[in-house]
Amino acid sequence: MRKPREGTTKAARPALWRAHSLLERVGCQPISLWESALGTYEFVYNKLLRLYLFVEDQMDDLVGERETGAQSSTGRDSQLAAMQDLTEAMAAGGDTFQERVEPVLATGRKHLNFSSGYVAAAAGGIHRVLAVSTSGTGPGIGSERPLSQTYCKQTLEQSGVYLISDTTESAVNLPAQSQLAPKAYAGCPIRADGEKHGTLCFINANETVTELSDWQQTFFTHLAQWIEAEVEREMAVDTRDESQRLLEATFNSPKTFIGILEPDGTLHRANELSLEFSNSDEADVLGKPVWEGPWWNYRDALQRKCRDAVEQASEGETVSFESDHVGADGQEISTSVLIRPVTADGEVDKIILEATDITDLKRREEEMEFFNRILRHDILNGMMVISSRADLLTDELSGERAAHAETILDRTEDIVSLTEKIRSILSALSTDKLEPPQPVELAPLVDDVLDSATTATGSYTIETDIKGELVVSAGKLFEDVVKNIILNAVQHAGTSPHIKITTEVTDSKVQLRIADDGPGISDERCGAIFQEGEASPEATGTGFGLFFASVMIDSYNGDIWVEDSDLGGSAFVIELDQAD
């Protein structure tokens, strides 16, 4: 607890010592790391201290006036007694909000001449009792009712003390009269964090009251200030506890190994997953260099890698790498490791080590690479042999046999094209093999697609309106994406469809819109058509084309969706970054 400064004036220094003693008794201990992080606790501490000192000053003034005979009166004696009782009530302390507030409410009841006192919160139209002091019966802690059925509703509309001396003669006619049947009511708003939070109120069940004197009004205000400080302290504790719970939940993630290190690499804390994986107790690993722990010490090269990364983090750098680890049960896993510094006042205070289990991801990448090799070496090489043989046959054969050879050649080219697209998807799904986006001129690409689309069967018209010389960030397979969507419109937009291709530039984005006047796509299917293997009931294909389009656009950091078109059918919209 911080001590009073030297040089404080007369009664102020004893008052400060009493204030510190009081605040220790009511639970305001020295500010912890969590409370400093929140900031609120220190504010509430200072507010309580200022309020206590103000009450002390009031008492000193009252004692001085009585001793000098300046204003010796029953009123002054009553005010002094009230302030003395309030000081004792404030010092009573307690572990809970009710235990700390009840003595203050009891003091208020005694010196304001009421039988019951309440602190209530008001939120969402609900009145909820937070603390109670009563000599009779009434609502208990936690009881709720509509705010509109309480006098507190009128109280919250006031800025000061709201008094109803005799509710039977009051112009305010509330359901509260029939429910609690109070004869008198006094209340004032209480604020927390600058906003009205609820009310401090007192009621008499059977007796009316006279108007409050000036000192009682002031006394009421002191009560409210103390309650406000207690409410804010309770809110600060709740916020701290919630933050603690959230951080603990994050720290003990079931998928991530987490350690908190000192700047020199000493392990300060390890989460439950890390201890379970290595079958370690905290006593076995805490207080030692993390690279000497069971997660790293089974291979010299791995230890050096961890130690070097921690040294870089201690100098303010963030380091990431992939690693392998062997658990206590012999299980080997792959992880993505991130080691980052936590600074305070410009200096590295702690280091966070996180290792996320990516074993399944690595296995999936290996499987995709295996299938990619099959496509590349076995299927593509085999199809190239078939294609070259079919090409020779078309030159040597004639008639029906030549037509069969042409069919073989055409289907071979289709299979080769499909295989290349599958390889592209596998590469896109494996980020290690992903080709970075590159600038693509939009207008020439659309022209090339339209030239190739002339081979599509059926009657259709295509209208284009490409604005300017637009360049987008895409890739070499973007032409196939656009071609798939246009052919999809030609094939599924009904007989003799009209297709309109337009562009729109918004900020740094370019939208390519391919609209048709076909039957459209239902809202239920709009999100599903880009999923793997999803095809319309009328489609004869596998639904691969739109899935391919979705994966490739995503790999270009773009977006694709379908919406209603102005032509009456559907509009496929591709949004990409505008390239320099």
C-alpha positions in Angstrom: 0.0 0.0 0.0 1.4 3.4 -0.9 2.1 5.6 2.1 1.2 9.3 2.5 3.7 11.8 1.2 5.9 13.8 3.6 4.8 17.4 4.1 1.0 16.9 4.1 -0.9 19.4 6.3 -2.2 19.2 9.8 -5.0 16.7 10.1 -4.5 15.5 6.6 -1.6 13.2 7.5 -3.5 11.3 10.3 -6.5 11.3 8.0 -4.4 9.8 5.2 -3.1 7.0 7.5 -6.7 6.3 8.6 -7.8 6.3 4.9 -5.1 3.8 4.0 -6.0 1.6 6.9 -9.7 1.9 5.9 -8.9 1.0 2.3 -6.9 -2.0 3.3 -9.8 -3.2 5.5 -12.3 -2.9 2.6 -10.1 -4.9 0.3 -8.2 -2.3 -1.8 -4.9 -4.0 -1.7 -1.8 -2.8 -3.7 -2.4 -2.7 -7.4 -1.5 -6.1 -9.0 -0.4 -6.7 -12.6 -3.9 -7.5 -13.7 -5.3 -4.3 -12.0 -2.6 -2.2 -13.6 -3.5 -3.7 -17.0 -7.1 -2.7 -16.5 -6.3 0.7 -15.1 -9.8 1.0 -13.6 -8.8 -0.3 -10.1 -6.3 2.5 -9.5 -9.0 5.0 -10.5 -11.5 3.5 -8.0 -8.9 3.3 -5.3 -8.1 7.0 -5.7 -11.8 7.9 -5.8 -12.4 6.0 -2.5 -9.4 7.7 -0.9 -10.6 11.2 -2.0 -14.1 10.5 -0.7 -12.8 9.3 2.7 -10.6 12.4 3.0 -13.5 14.6 2.1 -15.6 13.0 4.9 -12.7 13.5 7.3 -12.5 17.2 6.4 -16.2 17.6 6.9 -15.9 16.0 10.4 -12.9 18.2 11.2 -14.9 21.3 10.2 -17.9 20.2 12.2 -15.8 19.5 15.3 -14.1 22.9 14.9 -17.3 24.8 14.6 -18.8 23.1 17.7 -15.7 23.8 19.8 -15.6 27.4 18.8 -19.4 27.8 19.2 -19.7 29.1 15.7 -22.8 27.0 14.9 -23.6 24.8 17.9 -27.0 23.3 17.2 -28.8 20.1 17.1 -28.5 20.0 13.3 -24.7 20.2 13.6 -24.6 17.5 16.2 -26.8 15.3 14.0 -24.6 16.0 11.0 -21.4 15.2 13.0 -22.9 12.0 14.3 -23.9 11.0 10.8 -20.4 11.6 9.4 -18.9 9.7 12.3 -21.2 6.7 11.6 -20.5 6.9 7.9 -16.8 6.8 8.6 -17.2 3.7 10.7 -19.5 2.1 8.1 -17.1 2.8 5.3 -14.3 1.1 7.4 -16.4 -2.0 8.1 -15.2 -3.8 5.0 -16.3 -7.2 3.8 -15.6 -9.8 1.1 -18.8 -9.2 -0.9 -20.5 -6.2 -2.3 -23.4 -6.7 0.1 -21.1 -7.0 3.1 -19.3 -3.7 2.2 -22.4 -1.7 1.3 -25.0 -2.9 3.9 -23.3 -0.9 6.8 -23.4 2.3 4.6 -27.1 1.7 3.8 -27.9 1.1 7.5 -26.2 4.4 8.3 -28.3 6.1 5.6 -31.5 4.5 7.0 -30.6 5.7 10.5 -29.8 9.3 9.7 -32.4 9.9 6.9 -35.2 8.2 8.9 -36.1 5.3 6.6 -36.8 1.7 7.3 -35.1 0.1 4.2 -32.3 1.0 1.9 -31.5 -0.5 -1.5 -28.8 -0.3 -4.2 -30.2 -1.4 -7.6 -29.0 -1.7 -11.2 -31.2 -0.6 -14.1 -30.5 -2.0 -17.5 -32.7 -3.1 -20.4 -35.8 -1.9 -18.6 -35.1 -4.3 -15.6 -34.7 -3.2 -12.0 -32.4 -5.6 -10.1 -31.5 -5.3 -6.5 -27.7 -5.4 -5.7 -27.6 -4.7 -2.0 -30.2 -4.4 0.8 -30.4 -3.0 4.4 -33.8 -3.3 6.0 -35.6 -3.5 9.4 -38.6 -5.2 7.8 -39.4 -7.3 4.7 -38.9 -6.4 1.0 -37.2 -7.4 -2.2 -34.0 -9.5 -1.7 -30.7 -9.4 -3.4 -31.0 -10.4 -7.0 -34.8 -9.8 -7.2 -35.9 -8.3 -10.5 -39.0 -6.5 -11.8 -39.8 -4.1 -14.7 -38.2 -0.7 -14.1 -41.5 0.9 -15.0 -43.0 -0.6 -11.9 -40.6 1.2 -9.6 -40.0 4.8 -8.4 -36.4 4.3 -9.5 -37.6 5.0 -13.1 -38.4 8.6 -12.0 -35.2 8.8 -10.0 -33.0 8.0 -13.0 -34.6 11.0 -14.8 -33.3 13.3 -12.0 -29.8 14.7 -11.4 -30.0 14.8 -7.6 -32.1 13.5 -4.7 -35.7 12.6 -5.7 -38.0 12.7 -2.7 -41.7 11.6 -2.2 -42.6 12.5 1.3 -46.0 10.9 1.1 -46.7 8.5 -1.8 -50.5 8.6 -1.2 -50.5 12.3 -2.1 -47.9 12.1 -4.9 -48.9 12.9 -8.4 -46.8 9.9 -9.5 -49.1 6.8 -9.6 -47.0 3.7 -10.2 -47.7 0.0 -9.9 -44.9 0.1 -7.2 -47.4 1.6 -4.9 -49.6 -1.4 -4.9 -46.7 -3.9 -4.9 -44.6 -2.5 -2.0 -47.0 0.0 -0.7 -44.3 2.4 0.6 -45.5 5.5 2.4 -42.3 7.5 1.5 -39.4 7.2 -1.0 -36.1 9.0 -1.5 -33.5 8.1 -4.2 -30.8 9.4 -6.4 -29.0 8.1 -9.5 -25.7 6.3 -9.1 -23.2 6.5 -12.0 -20.5 4.1 -13.1 -17.9 4.9 -15.7 -19.7 8.1 -16.4 -23.0 6.5 -17.2 -26.2 6.1 -15.0 -26.0 2.6 -13.7 -28.9 2.4 -11.2 -30.2 4.0 -8.0 -29.5 4.4 -4.3 -32.9 4.5 -2.7 -34.6 4.4 0.7 -38.3 3.7 1.5 -40.6 3.7 4.5 -43.3 1.1 4.4 -45.6 2.8 7.0 -44.5 6.3 7.8 -44.2 9.5 5.8 -41.1 11.7 6.1 -40.5 15.4 6.2 -38.4 17.3 3.7 -34.7 16.5 3.9 -32.6 19.2 5.5 -29.6 20.7 3.7 -27.1 18.5 5.6 -29.2 15.4 4.9 -29.2 16.2 1.2 -25.4 16.5 1.4 -25.2 13.3 3.5 -27.3 11.5 0.8 -24.8 12.7 -1.8 -21.9 11.3 0.2 -23.7 8.0 0.5 -24.2 7.9 -3.3 -20.6 8.7 -4.0 -19.4 5.9 -1.8 -21.9 3.4 -3.4 -20.7 4.6 -6.9 -17.1 3.9 -6.0 -18.0 0.4 -4.7 -20.0 -0.3 -7.9 -17.1 0.7 -10.0 -14.7 -1.4 -7.9 -17.1 -4.4 -8.3 -17.2 -3.8 -12.1 -13.4 -3.6 -12.2 -13.1 -6.9 -10.3 -15.7 -8.5 -12.7 -13.8 -7.2 -15.7 -10.5 -8.5 -14.2 -12.0 -11.9 -13.5 -13.5 -12.2 -16.9 -10.2 -11.2 -18.5 -8.4 -13.7 -16.3 -10.9 -16.5 -17.4 -10.5 -15.6 -21.1 -6.7 -15.5 -20.9 -6.7 -18.8 -19.0 -8.9 -20.4 -21.6 -6.7 -19.1 -24.4 -3.5 -20.1 -22.6 -4.8 -23.7 -22.1 -5.8 -24.1 -25.7 -6.3 -27.8 -26.5 -4.5 -27.4 -29.9 -1.6 -25.1 -29.1 1.5 -25.7 -26.9 2.2 -22.4 -25.0 5.1 -21.4 -22.8 5.8 -18.0 -21.1 9.6 -17.3 -20.9 11.8 -14.8 -19.2 14.0 -12.8 -21.7 16.9 -15.2 -21.0 14.8 -18.2 -22.1 13.9 -19.5 -18.6 10.5 -21.2 -18.6 8.1 -19.2 -16.4 4.9 -21.1 -17.2 3.7 -23.9 -19.5 0.2 -24.7 -20.4 -1.6 -28.0 -19.6 -1.2 -29.4 -23.1 2.6 -28.9 -23.0 2.9 -30.7 -19.7 0.6 -33.5 -20.7 2.5 -34.1 -24.0 5.8 -34.5 -22.2 4.3 -36.1 -19.1 6.0 -33.4 -17.0 5.2 -31.7 -13.7 5.8 -28.0 -13.4 8.6 -28.6 -10.9 10.4 -30.6 -13.6 10.5 -27.8 -16.2 9.9 -24.4 -14.7 12.8 -22.2 -13.9 15.0 -23.9 -16.5 15.9 -22.9 -20.1 13.1 -24.0 -22.3 15.4 -25.7 -24.8 16.5 -28.0 -22.1 12.9 -29.2 -21.6 11.6 -32.5 -23.0 10.1 -30.8 -26.0 13.5 -29.9 -27.5 16.3 -31.8 -25.7 16.2 -35.1 -27.7 18.1 -33.6 -30.6 21.1 -31.2 -30.5 20.1 -29.4 -33.8 16.6 -28.8 -32.4 17.9 -27.4 -29.2 20.1 -25.0 -31.0 17.2 -23.9 -33.2 15.0 -23.1 -30.2 17.8 -21.4 -28.3 18.7 -19.2 -31.3 15.1 -18.2 -31.9 14.6 -17.3 -28.2 17.8 -15.1 -28.4 16.3 -13.3 -31.4 13.0 -12.8 -29.6 14.9 -11.4 -26.6 16.2 -8.7 -29.0 12.7 -7.8 -30.1 12.3 -10.0 -33.1 9.4 -12.4 -33.9 10.6 -15.8 -35.1 8.6 -18.6 -36.8 9.6 -22.0 -38.0 8.4 -25.6 -38.3 9.6 -28.3 -36.0 9.0 -32.0 -35.0 8.6 -33.2 -31.4 8.3 -36.6 -29.7 5.9 -37.0 -26.9 6.3 -39.1 -23.8 4.3 -41.9 -25.4 6.6 -41.9 -28.5 4.1 -40.1 -30.7 5.8 -37.7 -33.2 4.1 -34.6 -34.2 4.8 -31.6 -36.5 4.3 -28.0 -35.2 4.3 -24.5 -36.5 6.3 -22.5 -33.9 6.0 -18.8 -33.2 8.3 -17.1 -30.7 7.5 -13.5 -30.0 8.5 -10.8 -27.5 6.2 -9.0 -25.0 7.6 -5.5 -24.3 7.1 -3.1 -21.4 8.5 0.4 -21.5 10.4 -0.4 -24.6 12.1 -3.5 -23.1 11.4 -7.1 -23.6 9.6 -8.3 -20.5 8.5 -11.8 -21.4 8.7 -14.1 -24.4 5.7 -16.1 -25.7 6.4 -19.5 -27.3 3.5 -21.0 -29.2 3.6 -24.3 -31.1 0.5 -25.3 -33.1 0.0 -28.9 -34.0 0.1 -29.2 -37.9 0.5 -32.9 -38.1 -2.7 -33.5 -40.0 -1.9 -30.5 -42.3 1.5 -31.9 -43.1 0.0 -35.3 -43.8 -2.5 -33.8 -46.1 0.2 -31.9 -48.0 2.1 -35.2 -48.4 -1.0 -36.8 -49.8 -1.7 -34.0 -52.2 1.9 -34.1 -53.4 1.5 -37.9 -53.9 -1.6 -37.4 -56.1 0.1 -34.5 -57.9 3.0 -36.8 -58.8 0.5 -39.5 -60.1 -1.3 -36.8 -62.2 2.0 -35.4 -63.5 3.9 -38.5 -64.3 1.4 -41.3 -64.8 -1.8 -39.9 -66.1 -0.4 -36.9 -68.1 2.4 -38.9 -69.6 0.0 -41.7 -70.5 -2.5 -39.2 -72.1 0.3 -37.6 -74.1 1.1 -41.1 -75.6 -2.5 -41.7 -76.4 -2.8 -38.2 -77.9 0.2 -38.6 -80.2 -1.0 -42.0 -81.4 -4.5 -40.7 -82.1 -3.0 -37.8 -84.0 -1.1 -40.3 -86.2 -4.2 -42.3 -86.8 -6.2 -39.3 -88.0 -3.6 -38.8 -90.7 -3.5 -42.4 -91.8 -7.2 -43.3 -91.5 -10.2 -42.1 -93.4 -13.9 -42.2 -93.2 -15.6 -43.5 -90.0 -12.3 -44.7 -88.6 -10.7 -41.3 -88.9 -13.8 -39.8 -87.1 -13.3 -42.2 -84.3 -9.6 -41.2 -84.1 -10.7 -37.5 -84.0 -13.0 -38.3 -81.1 -10.2 -40.0 -79.2 -8.0 -37.0 -79.8 -10.7 -34.5 -78.6 -11.4 -36.5 -75.5 -7.7 -36.9 -74.7 -7.3 -33.1 -74.9 -10.3 -32.7 -72.5 -8.8 -35.1 -70.0 -5.4 -33.4 -70.2 -7.1 -30.0 -69.6 -9.1 -31.4 -66.7 -6.0 -33.0 -65.2 -4.1 -29.7 -65.4 -7.0 -28.0 -63.5 -6.9 -30.7 -60.8 -3.2 -30.1 -60.4 -3.8 -26.4 -60.1 -6.4 -27.0 -57.4 -4.0 -29.3 -55.5 -1.3 -26.6 -55.7 -3.8 -23.9 -54.6 -4.9 -26.0 -51.6 -1.2 -26.5 -50.6 0.1 -23.0 -49.8 3.7 -24.1 -50.1 3.1 -24.7 -53.9 0.9 -21.7 -54.5 2.0 -19.4 -57.3 1.8 -15.7 -56.5 -0.8 -13.7 -58.3 0.4 -11.8 -61.4 -0.9 -8.9 -63.5 -3.5 -9.9 -66.1 -5.0 -7.6 -68.7 -8.8 -8.1 -68.5 -10.1 -7.0 -71.9 -7.7 -9.2 -74.0 -8.4 -12.1 -71.8 -12.2 -11.8 -72.2 -11.7 -11.5 -76.0 -9.6 -14.7 -76.1 -12.3 -16.5 -74.0 -15.0 -15.4 -76.4 -13.1 -16.6 -79.4 -12.8 -20.0 -77.8 -16.4 -20.0 -76.8 -17.6 -19.9 -80.4 -17.1 -23.7 -80.4 -20.0 -24.0 -77.9 -23.1 -25.5 -79.4 -26.4 -23.8 -79.5 -27.7 -20.3 -80.2 -26.6 -17.4 -77.9 -25.5 -13.8 -77.9 -22.8 -12.2 -75.8 -22.5 -8.5 -75.1 -19.4 -6.9 -73.6 -18.7 -3.6 -71.9 -15.1 -3.7 -70.5 -14.1 -0.3 -69.1 -10.7 1.0 -70.0 -7.4 -0.9 -69.8 -8.1 -2.8 -66.6 -5.3 -5.0 -65.1 -6.2 -7.4 -62.3 -4.1 -9.5 -59.9 -4.8 -13.1 -61.0 -2.8 -16.0 -62.6 -2.3 -18.0 -65.7 -5.4 -20.1 -65.1 -7.7 -17.1 -64.8 -8.7 -17.5 -68.4 -10.0 -21.0 -67.7 -12.0 -19.6 -64.8 -13.7 -17.0 -67.0 -14.3 -19.5 -69.7 -15.9 -22.0 -67.3 -18.4 -19.4 -66.1 -19.3 -18.2 -69.6 -19.8 -21.7 -70.9 -21.8 -22.4 -67.7 -24.1 -19.6 -68.7 -24.3 -20.7 -72.3 -25.2 -24.3 -71.3 -27.6 -23.6 -68.4 -29.3 -20.2 -69.2 -32.0 -21.8 -71.4 -32.5 -21.7 -75.2 -30.9 -18.7 -77.1 -29.6 -17.0 -73.9 -28.3 -13.4 -73.9 -25.1 -12.9 -71.8 -23.7 -9.6 -70.8 -20.2 -9.1 -69.5 -19.4 -5.9 -67.7 -16.8 -4.4 -65.3 -17.0 -2.1 -62.4 -14.1 -0.5 -60.5 -14.6 0.2 -56.7 -11.6 1.6 -54.8 -8.7 -0.8 -55.5 -11.0 -3.6 -56.6 -12.2 -4.7 -60.0 -15.5 -6.6 -60.5 -16.1 -8.7 -63.6 -19.8 -9.4 -63.9 -21.1 -12.2 -66.2 -24.9 -11.9 -66.3 -27.6 -13.9 -68.2 -31.3 -13.9 -68.8 -31.8 -17.5 -67.9 -34.0 -19.1 -65.2 -31.7 -18.0 -62.4 -30.4 -19.8 -59.3 -32.5 -20.2 -56.1 -31.2 -18.6 -52.9 -30.8 -22.0 -51.4 -28.3 -23.1 -54.0 -26.4 -19.8 -54.4 -23.9 -20.7 -51.7 -23.7 -24.4 -52.6 -22.9 -24.2 -56.3 -19.2 -23.4 -55.6 -18.7 -26.5 -53.4 -16.9 -29.6 -54.6 -19.1 -31.9 -56.7 -22.1 -29.6 -56.5 -24.1 -29.6 -59.8 -27.6 -28.6 -60.7 -30.2 -31.4 -61.2 -30.2 -30.6 -64.9 -26.4 -30.6 -65.3 -24.7 -33.5 -67.1 -21.2 -32.7 -65.6 -19.7 -33.2 -62.2 -19.9 -29.6 -61.0 -16.1 -29.4 -61.1 -16.0 -26.2 -63.1 -17.5 -23.8 -60.5 -15.5 -25.5 -57.7 -12.4 -24.9 -59.8 -13.3 -21.3 -60.3 -13.9 -20.8 -56.6 -10.6 -22.3 -55.5 -8.6 -20.4 -58.1 -10.2 -17.0 -57.3 -9.5 -17.6 -53.6 -5.9 -18.4 -54.4 -5.7 -14.9 -56.1 -7.0 -13.3 -52.9 -10.2 -12.5 -54.6 -13.9 -13.4 -54.2 -16.6 -14.9 -56.3 -20.4 -15.0 -55.8 -23.7 -15.2 -57.6 -26.6 -12.8 -57.5 -29.7 -11.9 -59.4 -29.0 -10.1 -62.7 -30.7 -7.2 -64.2 -31.5 -9.4 -67.2 -33.7 -11.6 -65.1 -31.4 -14.5 -64.6 -28.2 -14.9 -62.6 -25.0 -12.9 -62.5 -21.6 -14.3 -61.5 -19.4 -11.7 -60.0 -15.6 -12.0 -59.7 -13.8 -9.5 -57.6 -10.0 -9.1 -57.8 -7.4 -6.6 -56.7 -6.5 -4.0 -59.3 -2.9 -4.5 -60.3 -0.5 -1.7 -60.9 
